[in-house]
């Protein structure tokens, strides 16, 4: 079990013993995609639910496939709300058998996939609304993790609880970056159709009473891209598990090792620029090599760059590793790198810094909010600039004292600003504010 070195709040006579005297909350945390090994949403749900439970609250995660991995030993429970799981491996985009269909929502899910769209945010929201209506009165707060589906409209009256939604960053940013990278009108049409759900998410977001996000940069993007009123958007930073992601001098650093977390064919992650930087770097530093935490793509710009520069033996992809293996991999690197063109927060940056591994990161999106000032807690470079990445990596690999100083300062920054317990405390405060606005304060009185 992963854990931060903190003691949970206790409950006595139905009240939290954390100095507030408040009653614990009954929280339903919704996640339409909970995979903790691919993307940040599953990580968010796992760690936030655990820390909310440790504060003394009752937390039930309601999720669809891939189901989240939760720390149930801390009292978090999981309710499975199955979809048709149309994107599962090894048969993604499958056609279900006739006896798999249960109702009209299933038919909508398949029909949207058949026409090139992504149905899960809408269909999960409809299933969640039906489920919550059947359990009306069991929760004080419904916390939606970026589903933003039509089923969530109607607010407190429809759900029987205050509604709070987390938007990590607007998916319209991903959509635009993929359109910019698309080759030909057929590919651009396909991208627009796949991201058709973002129109729904914008309409829903503008009608939500309370939105949480993870950085100031994301807050501004939500206001600008989705049209949400600024007073409805609140920043609660997320964080790293600072006990799990911690320095360990017994793990040897491997000379020249650079580690990054990335989806190879997602333009947003900027991996192709890091591969190009590695090619430049190896001309003067043949030990330099890259380990990518993520799935290797056999085709696409990243694979093409690896072949073009002859880097097959210098770039390794790993996936499906345990938490402990991931931490030791980061610890073994001389440098961690976040080459993204944009991030709404960047958990990989915070986790690398928490281990004391020095960081090279771009200034895309909210990354500077996490990584801190250039030369103090990281080396910062412009996004999409392979030459700047190569220069920063070369500088850091060649300067042991700089690596030590940035690594130590990076961990101190994370400890001070970005822990999951701090995130849970801030989130619970916004729950109570949302309940007060929705008129649910009576649920907390003796």
C-alpha positions in Angstrom: 0.0 0.0 0.0 1.3 3.4 -0.9 1.0 6.1 1.8 2.1 9.5 2.8 3.6 9.7 6.3 0.6 11.3 7.9 -1.9 10.3 10.6 -5.6 10.2 9.7 -8.1 12.4 11.4 -10.3 10.4 13.8 -14.0 10.6 14.3 -15.6 10.7 17.7 -19.3 11.2 18.4 -19.9 11.7 14.7 -17.4 14.6 14.4 -13.9 15.0 12.9 -11.1 15.4 15.5 -9.1 17.6 13.2 -9.8 20.9 15.0 -12.8 21.7 12.8 -15.5 20.0 14.7 -17.3 19.2 11.4 -19.1 16.1 10.6 -17.5 13.7 8.1 -18.9 13.8 4.6 -20.4 11.1 2.5 -18.6 11.4 -0.9 -19.4 9.8 -4.2 -16.3 10.2 -6.5 -17.1 9.5 -10.1 -14.5 8.4 -12.7 -15.4 7.2 -16.2 -11.8 6.0 -16.8 -9.8 5.0 -13.7 -6.7 3.3 -15.1 -3.9 4.4 -12.7 -1.2 3.3 -15.2 -2.2 5.5 -18.1 -2.9 9.2 -17.7 -3.5 11.2 -14.6 -7.2 10.7 -13.9 -6.8 7.2 -12.3 -3.8 8.5 -10.2 -6.0 11.4 -9.0 -8.9 9.2 -8.0 -6.7 6.7 -6.2 -4.7 9.2 -4.1 -7.4 11.7 -3.4 -9.9 9.1 -2.3 -7.3 7.6 0.1 -6.5 10.9 1.7 -10.1 11.9 2.0 -10.8 8.7 3.8 -7.8 9.3 6.1 -9.3 12.6 7.0 -12.3 10.7 8.3 -14.8 11.0 5.4 -16.7 8.1 3.8 -15.6 7.8 0.2 -17.2 5.6 -2.4 -15.7 5.6 -5.9 -18.2 4.9 -8.7 -16.3 4.0 -11.8 -16.3 2.3 -15.2 -13.7 0.2 -17.1 -10.8 0.3 -16.8 -11.7 0.2 -13.1 -9.5 2.2 -10.7 -7.0 0.7 -8.3 -7.9 1.9 -4.8 -6.4 1.8 -1.4 -9.3 -0.2 0.1 -7.4 -0.8 3.3 -8.0 2.9 4.1 -11.7 2.4 3.9 -12.3 3.5 0.2 -14.9 1.4 -1.6 -15.5 0.8 -5.3 -18.9 0.5 -7.0 -18.5 -0.8 -10.5 -20.7 0.8 -13.1 -19.9 -1.2 -16.2 -19.9 0.0 -19.7 -19.5 -2.2 -22.8 -15.7 -1.6 -22.5 -15.3 -1.0 -26.2 -11.7 0.0 -26.1 -10.3 -2.9 -24.0 -7.2 -4.8 -25.0 -6.6 -7.0 -27.0 -9.8 -6.1 -29.1 -10.3 -2.4 -29.1 -13.2 -1.0 -31.1 -14.9 -4.3 -30.9 -18.6 -5.0 -31.8 -20.4 -6.4 -28.8 -22.5 -9.6 -29.1 -26.3 -9.2 -29.0 -26.7 -10.6 -25.5 -24.3 -7.9 -24.2 -26.8 -5.1 -24.8 -28.7 -4.1 -21.7 -30.5 -0.9 -22.6 -30.6 2.2 -24.9 -27.4 3.6 -23.3 -25.5 0.6 -24.5 -26.9 1.1 -28.1 -25.9 4.8 -27.9 -22.4 3.8 -26.8 -21.9 1.4 -29.8 -23.5 3.8 -32.3 -21.2 6.7 -31.3 -18.1 4.4 -31.6 -19.3 3.2 -35.0 -19.5 6.7 -36.3 -16.0 7.6 -35.1 -16.9 9.4 -31.9 -15.8 8.8 -28.3 -18.9 7.9 -26.2 -17.7 7.2 -22.7 -18.1 10.6 -21.1 -21.7 10.9 -22.2 -22.7 7.3 -21.5 -21.0 7.1 -18.1 -22.8 10.3 -17.1 -26.2 8.8 -18.0 -25.5 5.6 -16.1 -24.2 7.5 -13.1 -27.3 9.7 -13.0 -29.5 6.7 -13.0 -27.4 5.0 -10.3 -27.4 8.1 -8.1 -31.1 8.7 -8.5 -31.7 5.2 -7.1 -29.6 6.0 -4.1 -30.8 9.6 -3.5 -30.0 10.8 0.0 -27.0 8.5 0.5 -24.3 11.2 -0.3 -23.6 14.7 0.7 -21.4 15.4 -2.3 -21.0 14.0 -5.8 -17.5 14.7 -7.1 -17.2 14.2 -10.9 -13.7 13.6 -12.2 -13.9 15.3 -15.7 -16.8 13.4 -17.1 -18.7 16.6 -17.9 -21.6 14.6 -19.5 -25.2 15.7 -19.9 -26.3 13.2 -17.3 -24.8 15.5 -14.6 -27.0 18.5 -15.5 -29.7 19.5 -13.1 -27.2 19.9 -10.3 -28.2 19.3 -6.7 -31.8 18.8 -7.3 -31.2 16.1 -9.9 -28.5 14.3 -7.9 -29.7 14.7 -4.4 -26.3 16.0 -3.3 -24.0 19.0 -4.0 -22.1 18.6 -7.2 -18.4 19.4 -7.5 -16.4 18.7 -10.8 -12.7 18.5 -11.3 -11.4 19.6 -14.8 -7.7 18.8 -15.0 -7.5 20.8 -18.2 -9.8 21.4 -21.1 -9.6 18.5 -23.6 -10.0 21.2 -26.3 -6.2 21.8 -25.8 -5.5 18.1 -26.7 -7.8 18.4 -29.7 -6.1 21.5 -31.1 -2.6 20.0 -30.7 -3.7 16.8 -32.5 -5.3 18.9 -35.3 -2.1 20.8 -35.7 -0.2 17.6 -36.0 -2.7 15.9 -38.3 -1.5 15.0 -41.9 -4.3 15.5 -44.5 -8.0 16.2 -44.4 -9.0 12.6 -43.6 -6.9 12.6 -40.4 -8.2 16.1 -39.4 -11.8 14.9 -39.9 -11.1 11.8 -37.8 -9.7 13.9 -35.0 -12.7 16.3 -35.1 -15.1 13.4 -34.9 -13.3 11.7 -32.1 -13.2 14.9 -30.0 -16.8 15.6 -30.7 -17.6 15.1 -27.0 -15.7 18.3 -26.2 -18.7 20.3 -27.4 -20.8 18.6 -24.8 -18.2 19.1 -22.1 -18.1 22.8 -22.8 -21.9 23.2 -22.6 -22.0 21.2 -19.3 -19.0 23.0 -17.8 -20.7 26.4 -18.3 -23.7 25.3 -16.2 -21.7 23.7 -13.3 -22.0 25.4 -9.9 -18.5 24.5 -8.7 -15.4 23.5 -10.7 -12.0 22.5 -9.2 -8.8 22.4 -11.2 -5.2 21.6 -10.4 -3.3 24.8 -11.4 -3.6 28.5 -12.2 -2.8 27.8 -15.8 -5.6 25.3 -16.1 -8.0 27.7 -14.4 -7.3 30.3 -17.1 -7.7 27.7 -19.9 -11.1 26.7 -18.4 -12.2 30.3 -18.4 -10.9 31.0 -21.9 -11.7 27.7 -23.7 -14.8 26.6 -22.0 -16.4 29.9 -21.0 -16.8 29.0 -17.3 -17.3 32.1 -15.2 -14.0 32.8 -13.2 -15.7 32.9 -9.8 -16.9 29.3 -10.3 -13.4 27.9 -10.8 -11.1 27.1 -7.8 -7.5 25.9 -7.8 -6.6 22.9 -5.5 -3.1 21.7 -6.3 -2.6 17.9 -6.4 0.6 16.2 -5.4 3.0 13.3 -5.2 3.0 10.5 -2.7 6.1 11.8 -0.9 6.7 8.6 1.1 6.7 6.4 -1.9 8.4 8.9 -4.2 11.4 9.6 -2.0 15.2 9.6 -2.2 16.9 6.3 -1.6 20.8 6.4 -1.7 20.9 2.6 -2.0 19.5 2.7 -5.5 22.5 3.4 -7.8 22.3 6.2 -10.5 22.9 4.8 -13.9 25.3 7.1 -15.9 23.5 8.9 -18.8 20.0 7.6 -17.9 17.2 10.0 -18.7 13.6 9.0 -17.7 10.3 10.4 -18.9 6.6 9.4 -18.7 4.8 9.7 -22.0 2.3 8.4 -24.5 4.4 8.0 -27.6 1.8 9.1 -30.2 0.2 12.0 -28.3 1.5 15.2 -29.6 0.8 17.0 -26.3 3.5 15.0 -24.6 6.3 16.3 -26.9 8.2 13.0 -26.9 9.4 13.4 -30.4 11.4 16.5 -29.4 13.0 14.6 -26.6 14.0 11.8 -29.0 15.5 14.4 -31.4 17.4 16.0 -28.4 18.8 12.6 -27.4 20.2 12.2 -30.9 22.1 15.5 -30.5 23.1 14.6 -27.0 24.6 11.3 -27.9 27.1 12.9 -30.3 29.1 14.1 -27.3 27.8 11.7 -24.6 27.4 8.2 -25.9 26.2 7.0 -22.5 23.0 9.0 -22.8 19.9 6.9 -23.1 16.2 7.3 -22.5 13.7 5.2 -20.6 10.1 6.0 -21.4 7.4 4.9 -19.0 4.6 4.2 -21.5 3.6 2.1 -24.5 5.9 1.9 -27.5 4.2 2.8 -30.7 5.5 0.9 -33.8 4.3 3.7 -36.2 4.0 7.4 -36.0 6.4 10.4 -35.5 8.2 9.0 -32.4 8.9 5.6 -34.0 10.0 7.3 -37.2 12.4 9.6 -35.3 13.9 6.6 -33.4 14.6 4.9 -36.7 15.8 8.0 -38.5 18.4 8.7 -35.8 19.4 5.1 -35.2 18.3 5.2 -31.6 16.8 1.7 -31.4 19.3 0.7 -28.7 19.2 4.0 -26.8 15.4 4.3 -26.2 13.6 1.8 -24.1 9.8 1.7 -23.3 8.5 0.1 -20.2 4.8 -0.4 -19.2 2.8 -2.2 -16.6 5.3 -1.8 -13.9 4.5 -1.6 -10.2 4.7 1.5 -8.1 7.9 0.3 -6.4 9.5 -0.5 -9.8 8.5 3.0 -11.1 10.0 4.7 -8.1 13.3 2.8 -8.4 13.4 3.6 -12.1 13.1 7.3 -11.4 15.7 7.0 -8.7 18.1 5.3 -11.0 18.0 8.1 -13.5 20.6 10.9 -13.5 17.9 13.2 -15.0 14.1 13.2 -15.3 12.5 15.1 -18.2 9.1 16.5 -18.9 9.1 17.5 -22.6 5.4 18.2 -22.9 4.0 21.0 -25.1 1.3 21.5 -22.5 0.3 20.0 -19.1 -2.6 20.9 -16.8 -0.4 20.0 -13.8 2.3 17.3 -14.5 2.3 14.6 -11.9 5.5 13.1 -13.4 7.3 16.3 -12.6 6.2 16.3 -9.0 7.0 12.7 -8.5 10.4 12.9 -10.0 11.2 16.0 -7.9 9.9 14.1 -4.8 12.6 11.4 -5.4 15.3 14.0 -5.5 15.9 13.3 -9.2 16.9 16.6 -11.0 14.5 17.7 -13.6 14.6 19.2 -17.1 11.1 20.5 -18.0 9.5 22.7 -20.6 7.4 25.8 -19.8 4.3 24.4 -21.4 1.0 25.1 -19.6 1.2 24.6 -15.8 4.6 22.9 -15.7 6.4 26.0 -14.3 3.9 26.1 -11.4 5.0 22.6 -10.4 8.7 22.6 -11.4 9.5 26.1 -10.2 12.1 28.6 -11.3 14.8 27.8 -13.9 18.1 27.2 -12.2 16.6 26.9 -8.7 14.5 23.7 -8.7 14.8 22.6 -12.4 16.2 23.5 -15.7 13.4 25.1 -17.8 13.3 25.2 -21.7 10.7 26.3 -24.2 8.2 23.7 -25.4 8.8 22.1 -28.8 12.5 23.1 -28.8 14.7 20.0 -29.3 18.0 22.0 -29.3 17.1 23.7 -26.0 16.2 20.3 -24.5 19.6 18.8 -25.7 21.5 21.7 -24.2 19.8 21.5 -20.8 20.2 17.7 -20.6 23.9 18.0 -21.6 24.5 20.6 -18.9 22.8 18.6 -16.2 24.4 15.3 -17.1 27.8 17.0 -17.0 27.5 18.7 -13.7 27.1 16.5 -10.6 26.9 19.4 -8.2 24.1 21.0 -10.2 22.2 17.7 -10.2 22.6 17.4 -6.4 21.4 21.0 -5.8 18.4 20.8 -8.1 17.4 17.4 -6.8 17.4 18.5 -3.2 15.6 21.8 -3.9 13.0 20.0 -6.0 12.0 17.6 -3.2 11.7 20.5 -0.7 9.4 22.3 -3.2 7.1 19.3 -3.4 7.0 18.7 0.3 6.0 22.3 0.9 3.4 22.6 -1.9 2.3 19.4 -3.5 1.1 16.5 -1.3 -2.1 14.5 -1.5 -3.1 15.3 2.1 -2.9 19.0 1.3 -5.0 18.3 -1.8 -7.6 16.4 0.2 -7.9 19.1 2.8 -8.4 21.8 0.2 -10.9 19.6 -1.7 -13.0 19.0 1.4 -13.2 22.7 2.1 -14.7 23.2 -1.4 -17.1 20.4 -0.8 -18.5 22.2 2.2 -18.7 25.5 0.4 -20.6 23.7 -2.5 -23.0 22.2 0.0 -23.7 25.5 1.6 -24.5 27.1 -1.8 -26.7 24.1 -2.6 -28.6 24.3 0.7 -27.2 21.0 2.0 -25.7 22.4 5.2 -28.5 20.8 7.2 -27.0 17.4 6.4 -24.0 18.3 8.7 -25.9 19.5 11.7 -26.3 17.2 14.7 
